[in-house]
Amino acid sequence: MEQGAARKGGFRRTCARLIAGWAQCGAGVLCAVVLINVASVIGSIFGAPFAGDFELTQVGIAVAVFAFLPYAQLTGANVSADIFTARAGPRVVAALTGIGSLVALGFALLLLTRMSTGLADQKAYGYTTTILQFPHWIAFVPILISLALLALAALLSFIKQVEAARNG
């Protein structure tokens, strides 16, 4: 029994590290977007703006936002209306948070399937950005990874809330 609990805890820790690392990659992408925009502004002052900065900003921000979603789910950092549960007991709060985790899991899986189809369409039709001719489908890859991690984070947070509801 203790080995099973240790393995379960080890698996959760490994998943948490993976999700935190992915969020840090998203932060790196966000920093790169900022640097590109700073370079473009400085370049435009001297008559040489960074071509395609707008396209890279769009892609970079989308990738970064999706990279943060699993971490927000896992750590409970999503926006919540605590006013409705202020007087509720810990079991009720855990049950409601668990239901929220199930909803997040459902949305993550729905988005994962739809975005997978979107990636296939973008690749099949060969859509690219206007200036840099950057293929759209490439941006879908890290977004799909983020959605898979979001589903994992939602599942882990649901399990955590079920355990909390049982233990009170």
C-alpha positions in Angstrom: 0.0 0.0 0.0 2.8 2.4 0.9 4.7 1.7 -2.3 1.5 2.4 -4.3 1.0 5.7 -2.5 4.7 6.6 -3.1 4.4 5.8 -6.8 1.3 7.9 -7.0 3.0 10.8 -5.3 6.0 10.4 -7.5 3.9 10.4 -10.6 2.1 13.6 -9.4 5.3 15.3 -8.6 6.7 14.4 -12.0 3.6 15.7 -13.8 3.8 18.9 -11.7 7.4 19.4 -12.7 6.6 18.8 -16.3 3.7 21.3 -16.2 5.8 23.9 -14.4 8.6 23.4 -16.8 6.2 23.9 -19.7 4.9 27.1 -18.1 8.5 28.3 -17.9 9.0 27.6 -21.6 5.9 29.8 -22.1 7.5 32.5 -20.1 10.6 32.2 -22.3 8.4 32.6 -25.4 6.8 35.6 -23.8 10.2 37.2 -23.1 11.2 36.5 -26.7 8.1 38.3 -27.9 9.0 41.3 -25.8 12.5 41.3 -27.1 11.3 41.1 -30.7 9.0 44.1 -30.1 11.7 46.1 -28.4 14.0 45.4 -31.3 11.3 46.4 -33.7 10.7 49.7 -32.0 14.4 50.5 -31.7 14.8 49.4 -35.3 12.0 51.6 -36.5 13.6 54.6 -34.8 16.6 54.0 -37.0 14.6 53.2 -40.1 14.9 49.5 -40.0 11.9 47.8 -38.2 11.8 44.1 -37.6 9.9 42.6 -40.5 7.1 40.3 -39.3 7.1 41.4 -35.7 3.3 41.5 -35.6 3.1 37.9 -36.9 5.6 36.6 -34.4 3.8 38.5 -31.6 0.5 36.9 -32.5 2.0 33.4 -32.6 4.2 33.9 -29.5 1.4 35.3 -27.3 -1.0 32.4 -28.3 1.7 29.8 -27.5 2.6 31.5 -24.2 -1.0 31.8 -23.0 -1.8 28.1 -23.8 1.5 27.1 -22.0 0.3 28.8 -18.8 -3.1 27.1 -18.7 -2.0 23.7 -17.3 0.0 25.4 -14.6 -3.0 27.6 -13.6 -5.2 24.5 -13.5 -2.8 22.5 -11.5 -2.1 25.2 -8.9 -5.7 26.4 -8.6 -4.7 29.8 -9.9 -7.8 30.1 -12.2 -10.3 32.8 -11.5 -13.0 31.7 -9.1 -16.0 33.3 -7.4 -15.2 32.5 -3.7 -18.2 34.6 -2.6 -20.5 31.7 -3.4 -18.5 29.2 -1.3 -17.4 31.5 1.5 -19.7 29.8 4.0 -19.5 26.3 2.6 -17.6 23.5 4.3 -14.3 22.0 3.0 -16.1 19.0 1.5 -18.5 21.2 -0.5 -15.7 23.4 -1.7 -13.7 20.3 -2.7 -16.7 18.8 -4.5 -17.4 22.1 -6.4 -13.7 22.5 -7.3 -13.7 18.8 -8.5 -16.7 19.5 -10.7 -14.8 22.5 -12.1 -11.8 20.3 -12.8 -14.1 17.9 -14.7 -15.4 20.8 -16.8 -11.8 21.9 -17.5 -10.9 18.3 -18.5 -13.9 18.2 -20.9 -13.0 21.5 -22.5 -9.3 20.5 -22.7 -10.2 17.3 -24.5 -12.7 19.1 -26.8 -10.1 21.7 -27.7 -7.5 19.1 -28.2 -9.6 17.2 -30.7 -10.7 20.4 -32.6 -7.2 21.9 -32.6 -5.8 18.6 -33.9 -8.2 18.9 -36.8 -7.2 22.5 -37.2 -3.5 21.6 -37.4 -4.2 19.0 -40.1 -6.2 21.5 -42.1 -3.6 24.2 -41.8 -0.9 21.8 -42.9 -3.0 20.4 -45.8 -3.8 23.8 -47.2 -0.4 25.2 -46.6 -1.5 28.4 -44.9 1.4 30.8 -44.0 1.7 34.2 -42.5 1.8 37.1 -45.0 5.3 38.6 -44.4 7.5 35.8 -43.0 5.7 33.0 -44.8 5.7 31.1 -41.5 3.5 28.0 -41.7 0.5 28.4 -39.4 0.5 24.7 -38.4 3.8 25.0 -36.6 2.1 27.1 -33.9 -0.5 24.4 -33.3 2.1 21.9 -32.1 3.0 23.6 -28.8 -0.6 24.5 -28.3 -1.7 20.9 -28.6 1.0 19.9 -26.1 -0.4 22.6 -23.8 -3.9 21.2 -24.2 -2.7 17.7 -23.4 -1.0 18.9 -20.3 -4.1 20.9 -19.4 -6.2 17.7 -19.6 -3.6 16.0 -17.4 -3.6 18.9 -14.9 -7.4 18.9 -14.8 -7.5 15.1 -14.2 -4.9 15.4 -11.4 -6.7 18.3 -9.8 -10.0 16.3 -10.0 -8.4 13.4 -8.2 -6.9 15.7 -5.6 -10.4 17.2 -5.0 -12.0 13.8 -4.7 -9.5 12.8 -2.1 -10.0 16.2 -0.3 -13.8 15.7 -0.3 -13.4 12.1 1.1 -11.1 13.3 3.9 -13.0 16.4 4.7 
